[in-house]
Amino acid sequence: MSNIINDESGLFLIAQLSGRIIANCSVGIVSNNKRFLHRAGMGITVRKEYWNKGIGKIMMKECINWCKENGVEQLELEVVTQNDRAVSMYKSFGFEI
C-alpha cells in the first residue's frame, strides 16, 4: 500500500465519512515506457448508499486535474455498459465509448 501512496506516477484518493471509507479512486500512468507516458488509466468506486451526492464527480475532477498537471493527454477507463449512471457521468466529462 505504501508503494501506491508514494508513487508519483499516480494518484489514489479516499473519501471518508465518520471514519468509514465511502469512495475511492485512482489514476496513473499506463506504462513507464516513453511511448505511453501521455496515457493514464483510472478506476473509481462509490458505495451505493452515497450515489447521486456528487462524490464521484468530485473525484473525477481531481483525477482529471492530476492528469493535466502531469502532461497526460489520454485518460482511459472501463465501465460496464449497462451501468447507465456511470456512463452518463463519464460522458458529462467528455469521455467517449
Secondary structure as UniProt FT lines:
FT   HELIX           2..6
FT   TURN            8..9
FT   STRAND          10..17
FT   TURN            18..19
FT   STRAND          20..29
FT   HELIX           34..36
FT   TURN            37..38
FT   STRAND          39..46
FT   HELIX           48..50
FT   TURN            51..52
FT   HELIX           55..69
FT   TURN            70..71
FT   STRAND          74..76
FT   TURN            81..82
FT   HELIX           84..92
FT   TURN            93..94
//
